[in-house]
């Protein structure tokens, strides 16, 4: 149980200020137990990969991405690798236009600098009135951040959820829809309709997103694309890259470089 975190959270919820911040480092494997707070949270993984789980699904936050968490929603957090997390906790209705649902967002260079200035400024930047100047601009930038499809809804039906968890543990493009339908003694048509009702996604789209969901932490940790693709059952690297591009719009190398490597190099 992360008692230090829960104590900090109580202090944040009880604060009178409209915006509070927290910067923390976590070791790989660390878990923050299920909790909720009165404020919305912008959870920014400036380093590492984070998984946030709720009853409705799981959201992955790779390096240089942020997750918007609405207030009063129970969620748990797991660190897949060593993580540096910068969080802003915002009072409800602080500014119009902020998201009202979970959203994984690509953090732009401007947003990155504003978050760092608000949460963990360099000593020379920690001047009087800093938050009062930085926060209003950041609050107007947040709704404009590009949304990325790294949320993975899970079916409420335990039979469907079991199939999805098994796929997440060992994703493969070779398992057919007919095979999944047969496991639940359903026709292909009935199964695909029920799956879409449960998740809001077609099975093929869900499995592509789940495959990226499983691959990104390994890729972010530096594993070669070839090894990840072969481990996931792809016959060729090209087929894996095509699937990755279909979900995120770029090859694995281009995606991770654009969202972490260039910024890391500039900060050195």
CORFEN-V401251 format. One record per residue. N is the residue number from 1. RES is the residue in one small letter. SS is DSSP state (~ for helix, > for strand, _ for the rest). D_FIRST is the distance of its C-alpha to the first C-alpha in whole Angstrom. Layout:
BEGIN
<<N:RES:SS:D_FIRST> <N:RES:SS:D_FIRST>>
END
This chain:
BEGIN
<<1:x:_:0> <2:x:_:4> <3:x:~:6> <4:x:~:9> <5:x:~:9> <6:x:~:9> <7:x:~:11> <8:x:~:13> <9:x:~:13> <10:x:~:15> <11:x:~:17> <12:x:~:18> <13:x:~:19> <14:x:~:21> <15:x:_:23> <16:x:_:27> <17:x:_:27> <18:x:_:28> <19:x:>:26> <20:x:>:23> <21:x:>:21> <22:x:>:18> <23:x:>:19> <24:x:>:16> <25:x:>:16> <26:x:>:14> <27:x:_:14> <28:x:_:15> <29:x:_:13> <30:x:_:10> <31:x:>:8> <32:x:>:7> <33:x:>:7> <34:x:>:10> <35:x:>:11> <36:x:_:15> <37:x:_:17> <38:x:_:20> <39:x:_:21> <40:x:>:22> <41:x:>:20> <42:x:>:22> <43:x:>:20> <44:x:>:22> <45:x:>:21> <46:x:>:24> <47:x:>:23> <48:x:_:21> <49:x:_:20> <50:x:>:18> <51:x:>:17> <52:x:>:16> <53:x:>:16> <54:x:_:18> <55:x:_:20> <56:x:_:23> <57:x:>:22> <58:x:>:21> <59:x:>:21> <60:x:>:22> <61:x:>:22> <62:x:_:24> <63:x:_:25> <64:x:_:27> <65:x:>:26> <66:x:>:24> <67:x:>:23> <68:x:>:24> <69:x:>:21> <70:x:_:23> <71:x:_:22> <72:x:_:20> <73:x:_:19> <74:x:_:16> <75:x:>:14> <76:x:>:12> <77:x:>:12> <78:x:>:13> <79:x:>:14> <80:x:_:17> <81:x:_:19> <82:x:_:18> <83:x:>:18> <84:x:>:19> <85:x:>:18> <86:x:>:20> <87:x:>:20> <88:x:>:22> <89:x:>:21> <90:x:>:24> <91:x:_:26> <92:x:_:27> <93:x:_:31> <94:x:_:31> <95:x:_:34> <96:x:_:35> <97:x:_:35> <98:x:_:31> <99:x:_:30> <100:x:_:29> <101:x:_:27> <102:x:_:24> <103:x:>:26> <104:x:>:26> <105:x:>:28> <106:x:>:30> <107:x:_:30> <108:x:_:33> <109:x:~:34> <110:x:~:35> <111:x:~:32> <112:x:~:30> <113:x:~:32> <114:x:~:31> <115:x:~:28> <116:x:~:28> <117:x:~:30> <118:x:~:28> <119:x:~:24> <120:x:_:25> <121:x:_:29> <122:x:_:31> <123:x:~:32> <124:x:~:36> <125:x:~:34> <126:x:_:32> <127:x:_:35> <128:x:_:36> <129:x:_:36> <130:x:~:34> <131:x:~:31> <132:x:~:34> <133:x:~:36> <134:x:~:34> <135:x:~:32> <136:x:~:35> <137:x:~:36> <138:x:~:32> <139:x:~:32> <140:x:~:35> <141:x:~:34> <142:x:~:31> <143:x:_:33> <144:x:_:35> <145:x:_:33> <146:x:_:34> <147:x:>:32> <148:x:_:31> <149:x:_:30> <150:x:_:27> <151:x:>:26> <152:x:>:26> <153:x:>:26> <154:x:_:26> <155:x:_:28> <156:x:_:27> <157:x:_:29> <158:x:~:27> <159:x:~:30> <160:x:~:31> <161:x:~:27> <162:x:~:27> <163:x:~:30> <164:x:~:28> <165:x:~:25> <166:x:~:27> <167:x:~:29> <168:x:~:26> <169:x:~:25> <170:x:_:29> <171:x:_:31> <172:x:_:35> <173:x:_:38> <174:x:_:40> <175:x:_:38> <176:x:_:41> <177:x:~:40> <178:x:~:42> <179:x:~:40> <180:x:~:37> <181:x:~:40> <182:x:~:41> <183:x:~:38> <184:x:_:37> <185:x:_:41> <186:x:_:42> <187:x:_:45> <188:x:~:44> <189:x:~:45> <190:x:~:43> <191:x:~:40> <192:x:~:40> <193:x:~:40> <194:x:~:38> <195:x:~:35> <196:x:~:36> <197:x:~:36> <198:x:~:32> <199:x:~:31> <200:x:_:34> <201:x:_:35> <202:x:_:37> <203:x:~:36> <204:x:~:37> <205:x:~:36> <206:x:~:32> <207:x:~:33> <208:x:~:34> <209:x:~:31> <210:x:~:29> <211:x:~:30> <212:x:~:30> <213:x:~:26> <214:x:~:26> <215:x:~:28> <216:x:~:27> <217:x:~:24> <218:x:~:26> <219:x:~:29> <220:x:~:27> <221:x:_:26> <222:x:_:30> <223:x:_:31> <224:x:_:34> <225:x:~:35> <226:x:~:38> <227:x:~:35> <228:x:~:33> <229:x:~:36> <230:x:~:37> <231:x:~:34> <232:x:_:33> <233:x:_:37> <234:x:_:39> <235:x:_:42> <236:x:_:43> <237:x:~:41> <238:x:~:43> <239:x:~:42> <240:x:~:38> <241:x:~:39> <242:x:~:41> <243:x:~:38> <244:x:~:36> <245:x:~:39> <246:x:~:39> <247:x:~:35> <248:x:~:35> <249:x:_:38> <250:x:_:38> <251:x:_:38> <252:x:~:35> <253:x:~:36> <254:x:~:38> <255:x:~:35> <256:x:~:32> <257:x:~:35> <258:x:~:36> <259:x:~:32> <260:x:~:31> <261:x:~:33> <262:x:~:36> <263:x:~:34> <264:x:~:32> <265:x:~:36> <266:x:~:37> <267:x:~:34> <268:x:_:35>>
END
